[in-house]
Amino acid sequence: MKGTLISQEATRIRRATTINLQQRGIPWALLEEAMLLGACRKYLSWIDGQALEPIRSQSYFEPLIAEVREKPLPLGYAEYLRKQVRQLAKDWNELRESRHRPQESGYPDILL
């Protein structure tokens, strides 16, 4: 039951955050742009070996919402970010797989 309670609490928090965004009049397009921007930045930080913790809540996107609200993205930039997220996800997964694959050099702990 413990996992169920945690899941219920997480769901309650997500709903409250969603309602809060709606009440603040945050348009879906702005939220999507902030999430795409945040996802790209997160993947880049992982690929660069920095800030390896995952995005754990919607509150991660609050500063990004403010950033995009203050300085809207250029027309068409959201589509560019969508493509970037897909490519960065692929790059990240390949990087992770290469770290877990035995190296041909015979030294499995050394990354080439």
PLY file of the C-alpha trace (Angstrom):
ply
format ascii 1.0
element vertex 112
property float x
property float y
property float z
element edge 111
property int vertex1
property int vertex2
end_header
0.00 0.00 0.00
2.92 2.35 0.55
3.57 2.66 -3.22
-0.11 3.38 -3.75
-0.06 6.22 -1.23
2.99 7.75 -2.85
1.37 7.46 -6.27
-1.83 9.03 -4.97
0.14 11.88 -3.41
2.11 12.47 -6.62
-1.14 12.47 -8.61
-2.70 14.95 -6.17
0.31 17.27 -6.48
0.29 17.07 -10.30
-3.42 17.88 -10.37
-2.94 20.83 -8.01
-0.08 22.14 -10.15
-2.15 21.75 -13.32
-5.09 23.59 -11.77
-2.74 26.33 -10.59
-1.36 26.74 -14.12
-4.89 26.96 -15.51
-5.92 29.51 -12.88
-2.86 31.61 -13.71
-3.90 31.59 -17.36
-0.78 29.81 -18.63
-1.58 28.83 -22.23
-0.84 25.27 -23.26
1.57 26.47 -25.98
3.65 28.40 -23.45
3.75 25.42 -21.10
4.78 23.14 -23.95
7.57 25.52 -24.99
8.85 25.71 -21.40
8.79 21.91 -21.13
10.65 21.46 -24.44
13.25 24.04 -23.42
13.67 22.35 -20.03
13.96 18.89 -21.56
16.65 20.07 -23.99
18.61 21.73 -21.21
18.32 18.67 -18.99
19.55 16.32 -21.73
22.46 18.66 -22.48
23.44 18.74 -18.81
23.34 14.93 -18.67
25.39 14.58 -21.83
27.93 17.06 -20.43
28.07 15.05 -17.18
26.48 17.77 -15.06
23.28 17.81 -12.98
22.49 14.14 -13.51
19.36 14.10 -11.37
16.11 13.64 -13.30
13.24 16.09 -13.49
11.15 15.05 -10.50
8.20 17.42 -10.62
6.38 19.99 -12.64
7.84 22.70 -10.41
11.12 22.26 -12.35
9.40 24.09 -15.21
8.21 27.14 -13.20
11.32 29.27 -13.90
11.18 28.20 -17.53
7.54 29.25 -17.78
8.54 32.66 -16.42
11.48 32.83 -18.85
9.35 31.99 -21.90
6.60 34.32 -20.72
9.08 37.19 -20.32
10.87 36.50 -23.60
8.68 34.47 -26.00
10.40 31.99 -28.28
10.74 32.94 -31.95
8.14 31.59 -34.36
8.97 27.98 -35.26
11.43 27.51 -32.39
9.15 25.04 -30.57
9.35 22.71 -33.58
13.14 23.02 -33.54
13.12 22.14 -29.80
10.89 19.10 -30.50
13.46 17.81 -32.97
16.28 18.60 -30.56
14.61 16.68 -27.73
14.31 13.61 -29.95
17.94 13.87 -31.06
19.26 14.58 -27.56
17.28 11.64 -26.15
18.84 9.40 -28.80
22.32 10.79 -28.06
21.83 10.32 -24.33
20.65 6.74 -24.70
23.58 5.90 -26.98
26.00 7.47 -24.50
24.51 5.48 -21.63
24.67 2.25 -23.63
28.30 2.86 -24.58
29.20 3.32 -20.92
27.71 -0.07 -20.05
29.10 -1.95 -23.06
32.39 -3.83 -22.50
35.23 -2.09 -24.29
37.20 -3.91 -26.97
40.48 -2.79 -25.38
40.17 -5.38 -22.64
39.87 -2.69 -19.98
36.13 -2.53 -19.23
36.43 0.31 -16.70
38.13 2.72 -19.08
35.93 4.73 -21.42
37.50 5.24 -24.81
0 1
1 2
2 3
3 4
4 5
5 6
6 7
7 8
8 9
9 10
10 11
11 12
12 13
13 14
14 15
15 16
16 17
17 18
18 19
19 20
20 21
21 22
22 23
23 24
24 25
25 26
26 27
27 28
28 29
29 30
30 31
31 32
32 33
33 34
34 35
35 36
36 37
37 38
38 39
39 40
40 41
41 42
42 43
43 44
44 45
45 46
46 47
47 48
48 49
49 50
50 51
51 52
52 53
53 54
54 55
55 56
56 57
57 58
58 59
59 60
60 61
61 62
62 63
63 64
64 65
65 66
66 67
67 68
68 69
69 70
70 71
71 72
72 73
73 74
74 75
75 76
76 77
77 78
78 79
79 80
80 81
81 82
82 83
83 84
84 85
85 86
86 87
87 88
88 89
89 90
90 91
91 92
92 93
93 94
94 95
95 96
96 97
97 98
98 99
99 100
100 101
101 102
102 103
103 104
104 105
105 106
106 107
107 108
108 109
109 110
110 111
